[in-house]
Amino acid sequence: MLSTALETTKLPQIHTPLPGPQAQAIIDRDTKFISPSYTRSYPLVMQRGTGAMIEDVDGNVFLDFNAGVAVCATGHSHPKVVAAIKQQVDEFIHISGTDYYYPHLPALAQKLSELAPGDDDKRVHFGNSGAEAVEGAIKLAMFSTHRQKLIGFFGAFHGRTMGALSLTGSKARQRSGFGPQALDVTHVPYANCYRCPYNLTPESCGAHESKGPHCARIIEDLILKTTVPPDECAAIIVEPVQGEGGYVVPPASFLHTIRSIANKYGIKVVADEVQAGMGRTGKMFASEHFDFVPDIIASAKGIASGLPLSAVIASAELMNWPPGAHASTFGGNPVAIAASLVTIELLETELLTNAAVMGQYLLEGCRNLMEKHEIIGDVRGKGLMIGIELVKNRTTKEPAAPERDQVEIECFHRGLIIQGCGTSTIRLSPPLVIDREQCDFALQTLDDAIGAVTQ
Ligand SMILES: Cc1ncc(COP(=O)(O)O)c(C=O)c1O
């Protein structure tokens, strides 16, 4: 049941100090019973949601520009998604796809196969989370190549299960206490042109030439010649747009060069589309922006509007492993798939377009904010995956990390839900249903919040 506050507004209404009394009571209980390894930046306690709006337990209404960390692509509790879930629950909730058949598995697998980049016939393996998709993708690459070494990127986040954690190169605290790593991974710098680790520019690094940028070429010129013999390298795992690492958009030639190095040595390319995929960037898969065709795609987050579901997508020729090689009791749960089929339909019919249009509007708005606020060092993004990087000084580019955290909190108190990523980047990852008025509110709130932090 929607509350009156949620029904009557598509902009925030804050009535209590935050957190309000009900919220505080729940936070106290949470602190007592929930693992302290969770990372909460501010005290949002959700009661219900609709579209891009969230109501908390004290009746305050927020505009959600995070979407449960880039998950609720169709907005909160989209009526068509809710109806599909309810219908499925009435029919049956579970019968493990690892052991039995049901119509949902091939229906969604066929859809994903048709949508994924590349012309080959494809097959799909379902799991429950982003990390699980990454684990499945790595296992498939290892199985099909009979090789074990992997190459990943600094700044990458692929999850926290032991295999995915070996690939994650994001924050030391994610690894601290969990060594030695399970997998043999070599990390190299990602194509972050705003902070080129080699002090080059797209004009000087080869990004605009056929040889490709230095940051990709180094895989062949250095890594495969020294620590990772090519005939032992199973896969290069790359996010087409880096997510937790700071919403970093690489030049297309970075991905193309990786692709051609991999082709030369029989290495598989895994695209981790967990955060950037399923319409967030205005295309179904972020790889499409770059005409990049990976061998294996890992997808999750937005794929089922909030129900736990992930998918590994690869050519039928590649996904050719025997029964028992890889499976999961809950992976491809019928309720999650019912939600996913409707999610994809909504993406195709309206939300991809909205993500592209609103994304462009928001990007331009953020660039205007950059004219006004010296602390904004860079604005970048594709569709509704936008990063605003804060720096103490535009010349030294020293990250303004505490200021970024403060802006998040200032936005929260003004009713806007955003989240950080990277060292000092604000990420905007709203539900793909947002409209112009909500974008204007977000831009105005960012303007006010940044102003309050920098005054
Ligand atoms: C690119 C990417 N891969 C994998 C993951 C892990 O997903 P999950 O938290 O569902 O395991 C994330 C989560 O943020 C992600 O952004």
Ligand as a Chemical Component Dictionary entry (heavy atoms), coordinates in Angstrom:
data_LIG
# 
_chem_comp.id                   LIG 
_chem_comp.type                 NON-POLYMER 
_chem_comp.pdbx_formal_charge   0 
_chem_comp.three_letter_code    LIG 
# 
loop_
_chem_comp_atom.comp_id 
_chem_comp_atom.atom_id 
_chem_comp_atom.alt_atom_id 
_chem_comp_atom.type_symbol 
_chem_comp_atom.charge 
_chem_comp_atom.model_Cartn_x 
_chem_comp_atom.model_Cartn_y 
_chem_comp_atom.model_Cartn_z 
_chem_comp_atom.pdbx_ordinal 
LIG C1 C1 C 0 31.050 -4.463 -11.880 1  
LIG C2 C2 C 0 30.617 -5.306 -10.709 2  
LIG N1 N1 N 0 30.861 -6.615 -10.725 3  
LIG C3 C3 C 0 30.479 -7.411 -9.709  4  
LIG C4 C4 C 0 29.842 -6.892 -8.606  5  
LIG C5 C5 C 0 29.429 -7.789 -7.478  6  
LIG O1 O1 O 0 28.054 -7.910 -7.449  7  
LIG P1 P1 P 0 27.315 -8.503 -6.155  8  
LIG O2 O2 O 0 27.427 -7.491 -5.078  9  
LIG O3 O3 O 0 25.898 -8.728 -6.620  10 
LIG O4 O4 O 0 27.992 -9.780 -5.818  11 
LIG C6 C6 C 0 29.563 -5.522 -8.552  12 
LIG C7 C7 C 0 28.885 -4.929 -7.378  13 
LIG O5 O5 O 0 28.893 -3.746 -7.154  14 
LIG C8 C8 C 0 29.962 -4.710 -9.622  15 
LIG O6 O6 O 0 29.725 -3.385 -9.633  16 
# 
loop_
_chem_comp_bond.comp_id 
_chem_comp_bond.atom_id_1 
_chem_comp_bond.atom_id_2 
_chem_comp_bond.value_order 
_chem_comp_bond.pdbx_ordinal 
LIG C1 C2 SING 1  
LIG C2 N1 SING 2  
LIG C2 C8 DOUB 3  
LIG N1 C3 DOUB 4  
LIG C3 C4 SING 5  
LIG C4 C5 SING 6  
LIG C4 C6 DOUB 7  
LIG C5 O1 SING 8  
LIG O1 P1 SING 9  
LIG P1 O2 DOUB 10 
LIG P1 O3 SING 11 
LIG P1 O4 SING 12 
LIG C6 C7 SING 13 
LIG C6 C8 SING 14 
LIG C7 O5 DOUB 15 
LIG C8 O6 SING 16 
# 
